[in-house]
Amino acid sequence: MTDTTLEITDVAYRWPGRAGFSLVIPRLSVAQGESVLLLGESGSGKTTLLSLICGTILPDRGRVCISGTDITTVSGGARDKIRAEQIGVIFQQFNLLPFGSVMDNILLPLRFAPTRRKRVSDAQAEASQLCYALGLPAGVTDAKTTALSVGQQQRVAVARALIGQPPLIIADEPTSALDANSQTAFLDVLFAQIATHNTSLLMVSHDPRLGARFDRIIRMEDIAQIKRAVA
């Protein structure tokens, strides 16, 4: 039986302040080492789904299991720890620390994840290697992130997600700021990393052309329902 990194079962969530609107996901799973592309239009619930997976919001019912642990049953502090140890997130808006250097930003997850940090023998060397693999210029690790181009900032965000080999990578539109050549290079590095470490990948996008790179493509409308109560 294949190990499962992510397992969602019978999840329902109602948006606060939007009376009658709810998201229902009967089932979603991502196996260990599997790459999954999740396609969906704006308003289909993709961002809410990622928030449920990361434990930043909790469902009204159902199970969200990360590497076998149901994060809906543990404390907020325990969810934070699971997120830091088990999940590398590539945010659509990058969420880099503007006052920190590139190296500071990449190493940030390791400060909150002791187990993840132990997987790295030399954190700065691994960070520099990731920067090189992602096509960032030599010496960039000392630069402030605000001095970088948008595409370079995005690649720093990718390196931050990959550092320490978390079992699950969640990527929210990570290619949106890259040109065609940079997009190809980025995907080459990302897939090389997940293959090396048998990492699971769930990437959200609206671009079906990316599908050829993935083990499986799923569409938001096939796995989830947005319900509106009838008055």
N, C-alpha and C positions, 0 to 999 in steps of 0.2 A: 504494500500500500504506500502511495506517494505521500510524503510529509507535506502538510499544508501550512503555509506561512500566514495566510489571511483567510478567515472564514467568517462570513456574515450570514446570520440565520434569522429570518422572521423579524427584521428590524423595521420599526416605524418611528417617524419623527414629525412633530408638528412645529412649524415655525412660529415663534413668539410674535405677537402683533399682527399675524396674518390669519385671522380667524377662519377656520375651515380648511386651510391648506396643510397638507401633510405629504410626506415622502414615505413610501413603503417599498422595502427591498426584501423579497422573499428569500433570496439566496445569492451569494457571490463568494467565490473562493479563488485564491491564487496559490498554486503549488510552489514548493521550494524550487528555486531556479527558473521559474516560469516568467516569461515576459508577456504582459497583457496590455493592449491598447484599448482604452475606454473612450469611445466617441460619443459626443452629445452636443446639442445646440445650447446656446445661452438660455438659462432658465430651466434646464432639464434636471437640476439637482446635483450636478457634478461636484460643486464646491461643498455643498452640505455633506455629500457622501465622503469626501476626503476628510472633512472635519470629524465625522463620526469614526472613521478609521483611526485617525490620530488621537482621538479621545478628547478633543477640545470642546466638543459637545457630546451629550449622552442621548441615546435613543429613549423614547418613551416605553418601548418594549424591544425584546430581542437580544441577540448575542453578537458581540464583535470580538472575535478571538484573534490575537496576534501571537504567533508561535505557540499556540496552545493555551494561552491565558485569556480568559474573558475579561476584557478591560471594563465592562459595565458593572462588574461585581467588586471592584477594588476602589480604594480611596483615591482622592485627587492627586495626592503625592505619589502614590504607586503608579497611577496612569502617566504622570509626568516622567517617572523613571523608565517605564516601559517605552514611552515615545522616544526618549533620549537614547536608550540602549538598542532598541529594535528597529527604529525607522529613521531613514534619511530622507528629508523632505527637500525637494527643489520647488521653491515657491515661484509663482508667476511674477510677483513683484519683487523677487530676490530677497527682501528683508535682511539686507546686509547692515552691519553696524557702521555708520558713516565716519565715526571718530576712530575706528580701528583700522589697522593695516590689513592687507590681503591675508597674511599669515594669521593674524588674530582671528579673522572671520572664519577661516578654514578650520582652525583648531578649536573653535568655540564648542562644538558638540562634545568633544572629549572631556571638557571640564565638568560636564554633568553626567557622564556615562563611564564609570570606572571599568566595567567589563569591556566596553567598546574600546577604551583607551589601551587595555592590556593586549588587544589584538595588534597593536602597532608598536614595533620595537623602537622606531625613531620617528616620532610624529612629524617633526619639521621636514625630515627627508622625504617622508611619504607625501606631505603637502606639496613640496617642491616638485616631486615626480608627477603628481596629479596635474599641477599647473603646466608642466612641460607637455604632458600627454594631451591636455586640452588646448594646446596651442597658444598659451599665454606667454608673453615675452620674458626673456631672462631678467632676473632681478625684480620681478613684479611683486614678489612676496612682501617687500618692504614698503610698497606704495600704499597710499590711502585709497580705499575703494572709490571715493568720490572723484579721483583723478582718472578713473578708467572709463572706457566707452561702455555703452549699454551692453553690447555683446560680451565684452570682457567681464563686466560685473556678473552677467548670467553664468559665465563659465566658473567664476569664483563660487557662486552659489551651488553649482554642480559639484565642485571639489569638496565643499563643506558637507554636502549630503553623502558623498562617497567615503570620506575619511573614516577609518576604523571599521570598514566592511559591515555595516548594519545588514541584517537579514532581508529587510524590505526597503525598497526605494519607492517613494511616492513622488511623482513628477507632474506638476500642474502647468501644462502648456510650456514646456521648457525650451522649445525651439522657436518660440514666437518672435524673439528679438534677433534671430540669426539669419544671415543670408544663406543661399543654397549650399555653398561650399563649406561654410562654418557649421551648418546644420548636419551635413554628412559627417564631418570630422567629429562633431559632438556625439552623434549617435554611434560612431565607430568606437569612441572611447568608452561611452556608457555601456555598450553591449560587451566590450572586452572585459570591463570591470565586473559586470554581473556574471559573465561566464567563468571568470577566474575564481570567483568566490561563491558561486552557486547561489547568487542573490536573486530574490524575487523582485520584479519590476511591475508597477502599475502606473501607466502614464495616461494622463488625460489630455485629449486634444480634440479639435474639430476638423482635423485634416486627415482624411482617410488614406492619402497617399503614403503615409508613414507605415501603413499596415503590413507591408511586405517584410519589415524587419522583425515583426513580433510573432511569438508562438500562437497567439490567439487575439482576435478582435471581438470586442463586445460593444454593443450599443446601449446607451443609457435607457432608451425606451423599451429595450428587451428585458432589462433586469429590474427596473424600478417603475413605480407608478406615482404620479403626483395627483393627489385626490383633493377635490374641493367639495365641501359639504353642500348638499342641496337644501336651500331654505324651505 
